[in-house]
Every structure is written in structure tokens, then in C-alpha cells.
Amino acid sequence: MAAKELKQFTLEEVAEHNKPDDLWVVIDAKVYNLSRFKDLHPGGISVLTDGEIAGQDATEAFYGLHRHEVLERPQYQRLQIGTIQGEQPVIYSRIVGEISDVPYAEPTWLSQGYHSPYYTENHRKFHQSMRRFADEFIYEDAQAREEDGKRPSQSVIDKMAAVNLHAMRMGPGKHLQGLSLMDGLVKPEEFDYFHELIITQEIARCGARGYGDGLMGGKVIGLPPVLNFGSEALKARVVPEVFAGKKFICLAISEAQAGSDVMGLQTTAVKSEDGKEWIVNGTKKWITNATFADYFTVGCKTEDGLTVILVERGPGVETRQIKTSYSTTAGTAYITFDNVRVPVENTLGEEGKGIFVILSNFNHERWVMCCSSARGQRSIVEECLKWATQRMAFGKPLTSQAVIRSKLAAMIARTESVQSWLENITYQMCHMTYKQQSQKLAGQIAFLKSYSTRCAQETAKDAVQIFGGRGITRTGMGRFVEHYHRTVTFDALLGGAEDVLADLGVRQAMRAMPKNARL
């Protein structure tokens, strides 16, 4: 269907259409006929028939109340009848793959004229491809599923599988050998933690926290124990179907009576009489992706201590949805294991030494959360800078208020410091062996996660103050800020509570204190 031809009008011509039954307005050099829409306007007829709106340039009034995306909806695009002669729109729609030119909306390595010692030309090309992918395939699905609570669309998961994004989210390693990564953009042996950081941060840009976890977040933390400690036969059967997005996996450690206290787990696994099976009984709580998981990486109390076992969904496995502060698209659930029989071949690592299996994954899990947290904060900085610039109060933009500028300054400082610390740690990860990472970075990553989530909560609080009532409204201008403020505490708890992680960092430092150190 051909696009309708738009006429050009002068401002004087538009001004003649200023009556309830003949009502035109100008928004960003575009002319809209609202005559038939006035009765449907959510804000009421009087807002439109006001003398300062009807027949006038309503750009400032519109952007004081609405997001630009409203004008992109088909039902409102149909209201446009023309443009203003000699003028061009200056406010543009979201462009797939674009880099924002709002100050601090992007990490400095992506900003025009800035440099970084960490990112190569391949990282930059990889980022361009990942951003286009996220904008084209992930963003719209994220907004829809966050709202309706359904799991992420299989079509998105399939598109991610086609370029092996599920495999790349496990980080660098042997599991990438032989795979075509992002249509061959990066070689498996050259893929590093900065590539993975880019993936995580681009997914986080969707601004839908529940969806972010629902997009196989359980795989990011539940599959590594299989990759690192599963038998070759088990890996050959499970890993390819998870990487293909055909099966789903989650990490089932936390229990109602044992969250951060891993050694206090009560779920049990007892050997059958013939020694060929585990019989698993117990419950797990707050498990991400569990409602739709096919596999459960489960921490169990066994005769010899703590053991990790891969349990497949089947008889005796029941999952019940848990409603949390964010969307049910994350698949958060309560799990009951009732005499579930599992082949002993599904044991991950040695019997009784499951604590090492669990701890081995904590660094990567927490680092991933730091990547997401850093990007989430930056997105809120961009929202606040845009709003404070366009919102008029007392006849001036909000940025004229010193208290607003002070909040913005603190938000920017926190965001930049988190990203800088994150990139430094990521560089160390790229140049350390797995063993060295475990020895040297456990405390650093614990500190960073505690610091980043504390910063995030401060930023959420400041953002609500900047947006005012809009910051606590689930739709409209402040919807991303409201969502962020409502869900930001997830990062403060998942992977270890802030205080627990801060204490871990100090304890790691105490172990490294030289015995001859004195003032």
C-alpha cells in the first residue's frame, strides 16, 4: 500500500482550525487533525480545546506529557495530514542499531571521540551487530512480554540460537569450538569476556527486568555446572539442545530456609538400593526460569556432604509460579521434588563436593549481574537527562534547578564508576586462568556487585524524584523509571545479598593480608 501524500501548510493555515469540531495541532513540524480523536483523548477534550493547543504548535505541551513513541503508533500516525511548510522535524524515532548522542547515555568507548584500551575493532563490529539484533528482535518482544507475563517468544529464542548467542552467553571456552558466532563475525578462539559483556549490556537495554531474566537467564547460571562438571555423555545430550533453544535449564539452589546459606540446604538425595539412581526429595524457592525449565541443576544434601545433580522434569517434579515485583515472564517458581529418581550419571562433579561446583560459578554469575546493572543505570541516566531537559517547571526546564543538576551529577558519577571498575575486572578475567580468577577476583567481583547494586538503588530513588508522579506510574512518560525503581532490588539479592558480598570481599582481603604488615 502506498504511503499517503502529505500536504504542506503554513502556521497561519493551521491556526484557522481551532474549534472543537475542526481541531488541528502541530507537533514537531507535523500537522495532525484531531477533530475525530478529541473524544478519545485519554486526558479529556478540554486539554485539546484549550486556546494554547487548538490550532497551535503543541510540541512543548505534547512532550511535557507523552513519550515520542506515542506518535509512532499506527492509530496516531493516521491522524497526521501534513507538515509545516519550510520546516523539518527535529525529533526523530528510535533508529535500529543507532548510538545515542545524549551525554553519558553510552559507555565512553562507544561515544564519539573517546578511546579505550580494552576494546578492539572486532569488539566494535560485534557491538554494532549485537545492537541491531537487540533492537530488531528483542526490544519489542521484551515490552510485550513484560506486560503480559508470558515467557519470551520462541521466535526470539530461535533467532538467538541461529547466531549462537545462547552459547556465547556462557563466556569464552571450549564449548564454542566449531560454532559460527554471529554469522562468523568473531572466531571462537578470539571470543572473550568483553564480547560477552557487550551481549549482556545490549540485552539489558530493553529496560524490561523480568524479561531479561526470562530470556534464558536460568541457562546462564544453570548450564555452567553441566559444562564444567558433567560427564561427556551428559554434555553431549544436554548442551546442544539448550544452545539450540529447544530445552531450558535453571539453577535450583535457594530454599525457603537457606538462601545465602548454601551449606544449610535441606533438599536430600539418597542412593537407591542398587546404587544406580538418586532419589531426590525437598523444595526450592525463587528459582528463575523454573516454570518452563526442562532441566534443574539442583544442590542436594547427601551422605557425604553437598552434591549437585542434574534433575530432568518428569514424575515427582512440580513447579508453581511465584509472583514477584517484576513480570512472570522470568518464570520464577517454587519447586517440589517428591521421590524423583535420577540416574547417578547425572551427578555433576564428585559426590559430597558440590560446594566447589556451586562456588565455581559464583564469580561469573555475579559478574554477569554487574554487566546488566551497569547498563541499567546508564539507561536511567539517559531517561532523566532527556526528561529534565524537556520538562518545563516554573517557566524553565528542570535542568535550571540546582537540586536536579545535583541528582544528575551523582547518577552520572555512580554509573561511570561502576562501568570503569567493571571493565577493569573484565580485562583481568581475559588475562587470568580460571584458577587465578577464583583466587584473585572473588573478592573484587563481590565488592563490585555490592557497590553496583547500591548505586543502582540510589539512582532509582533519584530518578523517581526527578520524574515526580510520573516516576511511580506504570505507563506513560515515566514507565521505564517506575519499572526500574520497582525491580532494581532483584540485582541486590540475586547471587548474594549486598551485605553478604561486601563481607565476602573484606574476608578475602583479610586472607591476603601479609603477616608482617604493621603501621
C-alpha positions as CSV (number, residue, x, y, z in Angstrom):
1,M,0.0,0.0,0.0
2,A,1.4,3.4,-1.0
3,A,2.0,5.9,1.7
4,K,-0.5,8.8,1.7
5,E,0.7,12.0,0.3
6,L,1.0,14.7,2.9
7,K,0.2,18.3,2.2
8,Q,2.2,21.3,3.4
9,F,0.6,24.1,5.5
10,T,1.6,27.3,7.0
11,L,1.2,28.0,10.7
12,E,-1.4,30.6,9.8
13,E,-3.5,28.0,8.0
14,V,-3.3,25.6,10.9
15,A,-4.4,28.4,13.3
16,E,-7.7,28.7,11.5
17,H,-8.6,25.1,12.7
18,N,-9.1,25.9,16.4
19,K,-12.6,24.7,17.1
20,P,-13.8,21.5,18.8
21,D,-15.2,20.1,15.5
22,D,-12.3,21.4,13.5
23,L,-9.2,20.9,15.5
24,W,-5.6,20.8,14.2
25,V,-2.3,20.9,16.1
26,V,1.4,21.0,15.2
27,I,3.9,18.6,16.8
28,D,7.5,18.8,15.7
29,A,6.6,20.4,12.3
30,K,3.9,17.8,11.6
31,V,0.2,18.7,11.3
32,Y,-2.4,16.5,13.0
33,N,-6.1,16.6,12.6
34,L,-7.6,15.8,16.0
35,S,-11.2,16.6,15.2
36,R,-12.4,13.0,15.4
37,F,-9.9,12.0,18.0
38,K,-10.8,14.6,20.7
39,D,-13.5,12.4,22.3
40,L,-11.0,9.5,22.6
41,H,-8.2,11.6,24.1
42,P,-7.2,10.0,27.4
43,G,-6.7,13.4,29.0
44,G,-10.2,14.6,28.1
45,I,-11.5,17.1,25.5
46,S,-10.7,20.2,27.4
47,V,-6.9,19.6,27.1
48,L,-7.1,19.8,23.4
49,T,-9.6,22.6,23.0
50,D,-7.6,24.8,25.2
51,G,-6.7,28.0,23.4
52,E,-2.9,27.3,23.7
53,I,-3.3,23.9,22.0
54,A,-6.0,24.1,19.3
55,G,-4.6,25.4,16.1
56,Q,-1.2,26.0,17.7
57,D,2.2,24.4,17.8
58,A,1.7,22.0,20.7
59,T,5.2,20.4,20.6
60,E,6.3,21.6,24.0
61,A,2.9,20.7,25.6
62,F,3.0,17.2,24.0
63,Y,6.5,16.3,25.1
64,G,5.7,17.5,28.5
65,L,3.1,14.8,28.8
66,H,3.9,12.0,26.3
67,R,6.8,9.9,25.1
68,H,7.7,10.2,21.4
69,E,6.8,6.5,20.9
70,V,3.1,7.5,21.1
71,L,3.3,9.3,17.8
72,E,4.8,6.1,16.2
73,R,1.6,4.1,16.9
74,P,-0.4,3.4,13.8
75,Q,-3.6,4.9,15.2
76,Y,-1.9,8.2,15.8
77,Q,0.2,8.2,12.6
78,R,-3.1,8.1,10.7
79,L,-4.0,11.5,12.3
80,Q,-1.1,13.2,10.5
81,I,-2.4,15.2,7.5
82,G,0.6,17.2,6.6
83,T,3.8,19.2,7.5
84,I,4.7,22.8,8.1
85,Q,6.0,24.5,5.0
86,G,9.7,25.2,5.2
87,E,10.3,23.3,8.4
88,Q,11.7,19.9,9.1
89,P,11.1,17.6,12.2
90,V,13.9,17.6,14.6
91,I,12.8,14.9,16.9
92,Y,13.4,11.5,15.4
93,S,12.2,8.0,16.0
94,R,14.3,5.2,17.5
95,I,16.6,4.0,14.8
96,V,17.6,0.3,14.8
97,G,21.2,0.0,15.8
98,E,21.9,3.7,16.5
99,I,24.3,5.0,19.1
100,S,22.7,7.6,21.4
101,D,24.2,11.1,21.3
102,V,22.8,12.0,24.7
103,P,25.8,12.6,27.0
104,Y,26.5,9.6,29.2
105,A,23.8,7.5,27.5
106,E,26.6,5.2,26.2
107,P,29.8,3.9,27.9
108,T,32.6,6.2,26.8
109,W,34.2,3.6,24.4
110,L,31.0,4.0,22.3
111,S,30.9,7.7,22.4
112,Q,32.2,9.9,19.6
113,G,35.9,11.0,20.1
114,Y,36.6,8.8,23.1
115,H,39.1,6.0,23.3
116,S,39.5,2.8,25.3
117,P,42.5,0.4,25.9
118,Y,40.1,-2.6,26.2
119,Y,38.0,-2.8,23.1
120,T,39.3,-3.9,19.7
121,E,37.9,-3.2,16.3
122,N,36.3,-6.6,16.4
123,H,34.6,-5.7,19.6
124,R,33.2,-2.6,17.9
125,K,31.9,-4.5,14.9
126,F,30.5,-7.2,17.2
127,H,28.7,-4.4,19.2
128,Q,27.1,-3.0,16.0
129,S,25.8,-6.4,15.1
130,M,24.5,-7.1,18.6
131,R,22.8,-3.8,19.0
132,R,21.0,-4.2,15.7
133,F,19.9,-7.7,16.7
134,A,18.6,-6.5,20.1
135,D,16.8,-3.5,18.6
136,E,15.3,-5.5,15.8
137,F,14.3,-8.8,17.5
138,I,14.4,-8.4,21.3
139,Y,13.1,-4.9,22.2
140,E,9.5,-5.1,21.1
141,D,9.1,-8.7,22.4
142,A,10.5,-7.5,25.7
143,Q,8.0,-4.7,26.1
144,A,5.1,-7.0,25.2
145,R,6.1,-10.0,27.3
146,E,7.0,-7.9,30.3
147,E,3.4,-6.6,30.2
148,D,1.5,-9.8,29.6
149,G,3.8,-12.0,31.7
150,K,4.2,-14.7,29.1
151,R,7.6,-16.3,28.6
152,P,9.9,-14.8,25.9
153,S,8.7,-15.6,22.4
154,Q,10.2,-18.8,20.9
155,S,10.9,-16.9,17.7
156,V,13.3,-14.6,19.6
157,I,15.0,-17.6,21.2
158,D,15.3,-19.3,17.8
159,K,16.9,-16.2,16.3
160,M,19.4,-16.1,19.1
161,A,20.2,-19.7,18.6
162,A,20.7,-19.2,14.8
163,V,23.7,-16.9,15.6
164,N,24.8,-19.0,18.7
165,L,24.1,-16.2,21.2
166,H,23.0,-18.8,23.8
167,A,26.4,-20.4,23.6
168,M,28.2,-17.1,23.7
169,R,26.4,-16.1,26.9
170,M,28.4,-18.9,28.6
171,G,31.6,-16.9,28.0
172,P,34.7,-18.0,26.3
173,G,35.7,-21.6,26.3
174,K,35.8,-25.0,24.6
175,H,32.0,-25.1,24.2
176,L,32.4,-22.5,21.4
177,Q,34.7,-24.6,19.2
178,G,33.2,-25.3,15.8
179,L,30.4,-22.8,16.1
180,S,29.7,-19.9,13.8
181,L,29.4,-16.9,16.2
182,M,27.2,-14.0,15.0
183,D,27.4,-15.3,11.4
184,G,31.2,-15.6,11.6
185,L,31.9,-12.1,12.9
186,V,34.1,-13.4,15.7
187,K,36.2,-16.6,15.7
188,P,35.5,-19.0,18.6
189,E,39.1,-18.8,19.8
190,E,39.0,-14.9,19.8
191,F,35.7,-14.6,21.7
192,D,36.5,-13.1,25.1
193,Y,34.7,-11.6,28.2
194,F,34.3,-8.2,26.5
195,H,32.2,-9.8,23.8
196,E,30.1,-11.4,26.5
197,L,29.8,-8.1,28.3
198,I,28.5,-6.5,25.1
199,I,25.8,-9.2,24.8
200,T,24.7,-8.8,28.3
201,Q,24.6,-5.0,28.2
202,E,22.7,-4.9,24.9
203,I,20.0,-7.2,26.3
204,A,19.7,-5.1,29.4
205,R,18.9,-2.0,27.2
206,C,15.5,-3.4,26.6
207,G,14.5,-2.0,30.0
208,A,12.4,-5.0,31.0
209,R,13.9,-6.7,34.0
210,G,11.7,-9.7,34.2
211,Y,12.1,-10.4,30.5
212,G,15.8,-10.1,30.8
213,D,15.8,-13.0,33.3
214,G,13.2,-14.8,31.3
215,L,15.4,-14.8,28.2
216,M,17.1,-18.0,29.4
217,G,18.8,-16.3,32.3
218,G,18.5,-19.6,34.1
219,K,20.7,-21.1,31.5
220,V,23.5,-18.6,32.2
221,I,23.7,-19.8,35.8
222,G,22.3,-23.3,35.5
223,L,24.3,-24.7,32.5
224,P,27.9,-23.9,33.5
225,P,28.0,-26.7,36.2
226,V,27.0,-29.1,33.4
227,L,29.6,-27.8,31.0
228,N,32.4,-27.8,33.7
229,F,31.5,-30.9,35.7
230,G,29.1,-33.1,33.7
231,S,30.2,-36.3,32.0
232,E,31.0,-36.2,28.3
233,A,27.9,-38.3,27.6
234,L,25.7,-35.9,29.7
235,K,27.1,-32.8,28.0
236,A,26.6,-34.4,24.5
237,R,23.0,-34.9,25.3
238,V,22.0,-31.8,27.1
239,V,24.2,-28.9,25.9
240,P,23.3,-28.9,22.2
241,E,19.6,-28.8,22.8
242,V,20.0,-25.9,25.3
243,F,22.2,-24.0,22.9
244,A,19.6,-24.6,20.2
245,G,16.9,-23.1,22.5
246,K,14.9,-26.3,22.3
247,K,15.3,-27.1,26.0
248,F,15.6,-24.9,29.1
249,I,17.6,-25.2,32.2
250,C,17.7,-23.4,35.6
251,L,19.9,-23.4,38.7
252,A,18.0,-24.7,41.8
253,I,20.0,-23.9,44.9
254,S,18.0,-21.4,47.1
255,E,15.4,-22.7,49.6
256,A,12.9,-21.0,51.9
257,Q,15.2,-21.8,54.9
258,A,18.5,-21.5,53.0
259,G,19.3,-18.6,50.7
260,S,22.8,-17.3,51.0
261,D,23.5,-20.2,53.5
262,V,24.3,-22.8,50.8
263,M,25.5,-25.3,53.4
264,G,22.1,-25.1,55.1
265,L,20.3,-26.7,52.2
266,Q,17.6,-29.3,53.2
267,T,16.8,-31.0,49.9
268,T,18.1,-34.5,50.1
269,A,19.4,-37.1,47.6
270,V,19.7,-40.8,48.7
271,K,21.0,-43.6,46.6
272,S,18.6,-46.4,45.5
273,E,19.3,-49.9,46.8
274,D,21.1,-50.9,43.5
275,G,23.1,-47.6,43.6
276,K,22.1,-46.7,40.1
277,E,19.8,-43.8,41.0
278,W,19.4,-40.8,43.2
279,I,16.1,-40.3,45.0
280,V,15.6,-36.6,45.4
281,N,13.2,-35.0,47.9
282,G,12.8,-31.4,49.0
283,T,11.8,-27.9,47.8
284,K,13.5,-25.0,46.2
285,K,12.3,-21.4,46.1
286,W,12.7,-18.2,44.0
287,I,14.2,-20.2,41.1
288,T,14.4,-18.2,37.8
289,N,13.0,-19.9,34.7
290,A,11.8,-22.9,36.7
291,T,8.2,-22.7,35.4
292,F,9.3,-23.6,31.9
293,A,12.6,-25.4,32.7
294,D,13.3,-28.9,31.3
295,Y,16.4,-29.4,33.5
296,F,17.2,-28.4,37.0
297,T,20.7,-28.1,38.4
298,V,20.0,-29.0,42.0
299,G,22.0,-28.6,45.1
300,C,21.3,-31.6,47.4
301,K,22.4,-32.8,50.9
302,T,23.8,-36.3,50.5
303,E,25.5,-38.8,52.8
304,D,29.0,-37.4,52.0
305,G,28.0,-33.7,52.1
306,L,26.6,-31.4,49.4
307,T,26.2,-32.9,45.9
308,V,25.0,-31.2,42.7
309,I,22.7,-33.3,40.5
310,L,21.0,-32.5,37.1
311,V,17.4,-33.4,37.5
312,E,15.1,-33.7,34.4
313,R,11.5,-32.6,34.5
314,G,9.4,-35.7,35.0
315,P,7.4,-37.7,37.6
316,G,7.7,-36.1,41.1
317,V,8.8,-32.7,39.8
318,E,6.3,-29.9,40.4
319,T,6.8,-26.2,39.7
320,R,4.5,-23.4,41.0
321,Q,4.8,-19.8,39.8
322,I,5.9,-17.2,42.4
323,K,4.6,-13.7,41.8
324,T,7.4,-11.2,42.4
325,S,7.9,-7.5,41.9
326,Y,8.7,-8.0,38.3
327,S,6.9,-9.8,35.4
328,T,6.1,-13.5,35.5
329,T,7.9,-13.7,32.2
330,A,11.0,-14.6,34.3
331,G,9.4,-17.9,35.2
332,T,10.2,-17.6,38.9
333,A,8.9,-20.6,40.7
334,Y,8.7,-22.8,43.8
335,I,9.8,-26.4,43.1
336,T,8.9,-29.6,44.8
337,F,10.8,-32.8,44.4
338,D,8.9,-35.8,45.6
339,N,10.8,-39.1,45.3
340,V,12.3,-38.0,42.0
341,R,14.5,-40.8,40.6
342,V,17.6,-39.5,38.8
343,P,20.4,-41.6,37.2
344,V,23.7,-41.3,39.1
345,E,25.3,-40.4,35.8
346,N,23.6,-37.0,36.2
347,T,25.9,-36.2,39.1
348,L,27.8,-33.0,38.5
349,G,31.3,-33.2,39.9
350,E,32.2,-35.5,42.8
351,E,29.7,-36.7,45.4
352,G,29.9,-34.7,48.5
353,K,32.0,-31.9,46.9
354,G,29.1,-30.0,45.4
355,I,30.1,-26.8,47.2
356,F,33.0,-26.5,44.8
357,V,30.7,-26.9,41.8
358,I,28.4,-24.2,43.2
359,L,31.2,-21.8,44.2
360,S,33.0,-22.2,40.9
361,N,30.1,-20.5,39.1
362,F,29.6,-17.6,41.5
363,N,32.2,-15.3,40.1
364,H,30.8,-15.5,36.5
365,E,27.2,-15.2,37.7
366,R,27.9,-12.1,39.8
367,W,30.0,-10.6,37.0
368,V,27.1,-11.0,34.6
369,M,24.8,-9.3,37.0
370,C,27.3,-6.4,37.3
371,C,27.3,-6.0,33.5
372,S,23.5,-5.8,33.5
373,S,23.4,-3.4,36.5
374,A,25.8,-1.0,34.9
375,R,23.8,-0.8,31.7
376,G,20.5,-0.5,33.5
377,Q,21.8,2.5,35.5
378,R,23.0,4.2,32.3
379,S,19.6,3.8,30.6
380,I,18.0,5.6,33.6
381,V,20.6,8.4,33.3
382,E,19.5,8.9,29.7
383,E,15.9,8.9,30.6
384,C,16.5,11.5,33.3
385,L,18.7,13.7,31.1
386,K,16.0,13.8,28.4
387,W,13.2,14.4,30.8
388,A,15.0,17.1,32.8
389,T,15.8,18.9,29.6
390,Q,12.3,18.9,28.1
391,R,10.2,19.2,31.2
392,M,9.2,22.8,32.0
393,A,8.5,23.8,35.6
394,F,8.1,27.4,36.9
395,G,8.6,28.5,33.3
396,K,12.0,26.9,33.0
397,P,13.4,23.4,32.2
398,L,14.1,21.2,35.2
399,T,17.8,21.5,34.5
400,S,17.6,25.1,35.7
401,Q,17.1,23.7,39.2
402,A,20.4,23.2,41.1
403,V,18.9,20.3,43.1
404,I,18.1,18.4,39.8
405,R,21.5,19.0,38.5
406,S,23.0,17.7,41.7
407,K,21.0,14.5,41.4
408,L,22.0,14.1,37.8
409,A,25.7,14.6,38.7
410,A,25.5,11.9,41.4
411,M,23.8,9.5,39.0
412,I,26.4,10.0,36.3
413,A,29.3,9.6,38.7
414,R,27.9,6.4,40.0
415,T,27.3,5.0,36.5
416,E,30.7,5.9,35.2
417,S,32.5,4.4,38.2
418,V,30.6,1.1,38.0
419,Q,31.4,0.8,34.3
420,S,35.1,1.6,34.8
421,W,35.5,-0.9,37.6
422,L,33.6,-3.5,35.6
423,E,35.9,-3.0,32.6
424,N,39.0,-3.3,34.7
425,I,37.8,-6.6,36.2
426,T,36.8,-7.8,32.8
427,Y,40.3,-7.1,31.5
428,Q,41.7,-9.2,34.4
429,M,39.3,-12.1,33.5
430,C,40.6,-12.0,29.9
431,H,44.2,-12.4,31.1
432,M,43.8,-14.8,34.0
433,T,43.3,-18.5,34.1
434,Y,40.1,-19.8,35.6
435,K,42.1,-20.8,38.8
436,Q,43.7,-17.3,39.0
437,Q,40.2,-15.7,38.7
438,S,39.0,-17.8,41.6
439,Q,41.9,-16.8,43.7
440,K,42.2,-13.1,42.9
441,L,38.8,-11.9,41.7
442,A,36.2,-13.4,44.0
443,G,36.6,-10.5,46.4
444,Q,36.8,-7.9,43.7
445,I,33.6,-9.2,41.9
446,A,31.8,-9.5,45.2
447,F,32.7,-5.8,46.1
448,L,31.7,-4.7,42.6
449,K,28.3,-6.4,42.7
450,S,27.6,-4.9,46.2
451,Y,28.7,-1.5,45.1
452,S,26.9,-1.5,41.7
453,T,23.5,-2.6,43.2
454,R,23.8,0.0,46.0
455,C,24.5,2.6,43.3
456,A,21.5,1.3,41.3
457,Q,19.1,1.8,44.2
458,E,20.3,5.3,44.8
459,T,19.9,6.1,41.1
460,A,16.4,4.6,41.1
461,K,15.4,6.8,44.1
462,D,16.8,9.9,42.5
463,A,15.2,9.2,39.2
464,V,11.7,8.9,40.8
465,Q,12.3,12.3,42.4
466,I,13.2,13.8,39.0
467,F,10.2,12.3,37.3
468,G,7.8,13.1,40.2
469,G,4.4,11.4,39.9
470,R,5.3,10.0,36.5
471,G,8.1,8.0,38.2
472,I,5.6,5.9,40.0
473,T,3.2,5.4,37.1
474,R,3.4,2.1,35.2
475,T,2.5,3.7,31.8
476,G,3.4,6.8,30.0
477,M,6.4,9.2,30.4
478,G,8.0,7.6,33.4
479,R,7.3,3.9,32.7
480,F,10.9,2.9,32.5
481,V,11.8,4.7,35.7
482,E,8.8,3.2,37.5
483,H,9.8,-0.3,36.3
484,Y,13.4,0.2,37.2
485,H,12.6,1.5,40.7
486,R,10.2,-1.4,41.3
487,T,12.6,-4.1,40.1
488,V,16.1,-2.8,41.0
489,T,16.2,-4.7,44.3
490,F,16.4,-8.0,42.4
491,D,20.0,-7.4,41.5
492,A,20.7,-6.5,45.1
493,L,19.6,-10.0,46.2
494,L,20.3,-12.4,43.3
495,G,23.7,-14.0,43.5
496,G,24.2,-12.9,47.1
497,A,22.8,-10.1,49.2
498,E,24.8,-6.8,49.3
499,D,25.9,-7.1,52.9
500,V,27.0,-10.7,52.4
501,L,29.0,-9.9,49.4
502,A,30.6,-6.9,50.9
503,D,31.7,-9.0,53.9
504,L,33.0,-11.7,51.5
505,G,35.2,-9.0,49.9
506,V,36.6,-8.0,53.2
507,R,37.2,-11.6,54.3
508,Q,39.1,-12.2,51.0
509,A,41.2,-9.2,51.7
510,M,41.9,-10.4,55.3
511,R,43.2,-13.7,53.9
512,A,45.7,-11.9,51.7
513,M,47.0,-9.6,54.5
514,P,50.8,-10.1,54.8
515,K,51.7,-11.3,58.3
516,N,54.4,-8.6,58.7
517,A,52.1,-5.7,57.9
518,R,52.2,-3.1,60.7
519,L,51.6,0.6,61.0
